[in-house]
Amino acid sequence: LPTLNIGLPDKGKTSGLDSAVVLAVLHGAIDPSLGEISPYPITDPRFQASLDSLIQTFEQIYPINHLPGVPGVAIGRYPEDVYSGTGFDQGNPWVLTTLAVAEAFFRMARDIEIRGEIQVNRVNRTFWKWVLRACPIGGPISLGRYGRKSPLFLTLQNALQWNGEEFMKRIQYH
């Protein structure tokens, strides 16, 4: 789910990543518990892959994410962002985008509970690997569909909740 270049040659979104995708999926969601299906469901493997790319990119580019012992990852608007809040020299993490990622994890956990299934495929496998890597209850994951009866279903659902809490703790820390 890439975004368009903003049209400025020196400030373009060459990565194709933008936290607006997270906000769009959250705010464009329709409640599956009511039998409504969103055009961009939070459990869509493409969204999960985009979320994974955002998290891993911001984890690397912001020095604040390298503080030892601090949970979660501070998330910015897009990797090429240069607006710091006071000028145009560097980007920075935003509370709102970090909280949006936390909400995405919580909604994903709720939605897979409603759907009763988790799909791990080539598109979203790195997302699920990150979810488990970041969580103390992690483990290996293989491609496939995991229903409620699979032990991995509950592990992944709990890992989503745990990661959502970690993003919330990041905001609380700062």
Solvent accessible surface area in square Angstrom, and as a share of the most:
residue,aa,sasa,rsa
1,L,65,0.32
2,P,108,0.68
3,T,37,0.21
4,L,160,0.80
5,N,87,0.44
6,I,77,0.39
7,G,60,0.57
8,L,93,0.46
9,P,137,0.86
10,D,112,0.58
11,K,63,0.27
12,G,8,0.08
13,K,26,0.11
14,T,123,0.71
15,S,51,0.33
16,G,15,0.14
17,L,30,0.15
18,D,11,0.06
19,S,3,0.02
20,A,50,0.39
21,V,18,0.10
22,V,1,0.01
23,L,65,0.32
24,A,62,0.48
25,V,6,0.03
26,L,4,0.02
27,H,141,0.63
28,G,42,0.40
29,A,46,0.36
30,I,67,0.34
31,D,52,0.27
32,P,25,0.16
33,S,70,0.45
34,L,130,0.65
35,G,65,0.63
36,E,78,0.35
37,I,137,0.69
38,S,9,0.06
39,P,93,0.58
40,Y,124,0.47
41,P,29,0.18
42,I,8,0.04
43,T,26,0.15
44,D,20,0.10
45,P,25,0.15
46,R,136,0.49
47,F,2,0.01
48,Q,3,0.01
49,A,26,0.20
50,S,13,0.08
51,L,0,0.00
52,D,9,0.05
53,S,44,0.29
54,L,2,0.01
55,I,0,0.00
56,Q,72,0.32
57,T,37,0.22
58,F,0,0.00
59,E,36,0.16
60,Q,122,0.54
61,I,78,0.40
62,Y,17,0.07
63,P,106,0.66
64,I,59,0.30
65,N,17,0.09
66,H,111,0.49
67,L,74,0.37
68,P,126,0.79
69,G,86,0.83
70,V,20,0.11
71,P,35,0.22
72,G,21,0.20
73,V,6,0.03
74,A,6,0.05
75,I,0,0.00
76,G,0,0.00
77,R,73,0.27
78,Y,25,0.10
79,P,28,0.18
80,E,40,0.18
81,D,9,0.05
82,V,41,0.23
83,Y,75,0.29
84,S,26,0.17
85,G,45,0.43
86,T,138,0.80
87,G,22,0.21
88,F,147,0.61
89,D,111,0.58
90,Q,114,0.51
91,G,15,0.14
92,N,46,0.23
93,P,33,0.21
94,W,80,0.28
95,V,85,0.49
96,L,126,0.62
97,T,7,0.04
98,T,1,0.00
99,L,58,0.29
100,A,7,0.05
101,V,0,0.00
102,A,0,0.00
103,E,63,0.28
104,A,0,0.00
105,F,0,0.00
106,F,54,0.22
107,R,61,0.22
108,M,0,0.00
109,A,2,0.01
110,R,107,0.39
111,D,8,0.04
112,I,3,0.02
113,E,78,0.35
114,I,66,0.34
115,R,104,0.38
116,G,13,0.12
117,E,67,0.30
118,I,3,0.02
119,Q,64,0.28
120,V,3,0.02
121,N,35,0.18
122,R,210,0.77
123,V,75,0.43
124,N,0,0.00
125,R,85,0.31
126,T,78,0.45
127,F,0,0.00
128,W,1,0.00
129,K,105,0.45
130,W,10,0.04
131,V,0,0.00
132,L,6,0.03
133,R,151,0.55
134,A,30,0.23
135,C,8,0.05
136,P,105,0.66
137,I,83,0.42
138,G,35,0.34
139,G,41,0.40
140,P,129,0.81
141,I,11,0.06
142,S,69,0.44
143,L,76,0.38
144,G,30,0.29
145,R,151,0.55
146,Y,34,0.13
147,G,31,0.29
148,R,123,0.45
149,K,204,0.87
150,S,28,0.18
151,P,117,0.73
152,L,35,0.17
153,F,7,0.03
154,L,105,0.52
155,T,37,0.21
156,L,0,0.00
157,Q,24,0.10
158,N,67,0.34
159,A,0,0.00
160,L,0,0.00
161,Q,78,0.35
162,W,78,0.27
163,N,1,0.01
164,G,0,0.00
165,E,81,0.36
166,E,20,0.09
167,F,1,0.00
168,M,85,0.38
169,K,90,0.38
170,R,2,0.01
171,I,43,0.22
172,Q,152,0.68
173,Y,127,0.48
174,H,108,0.48
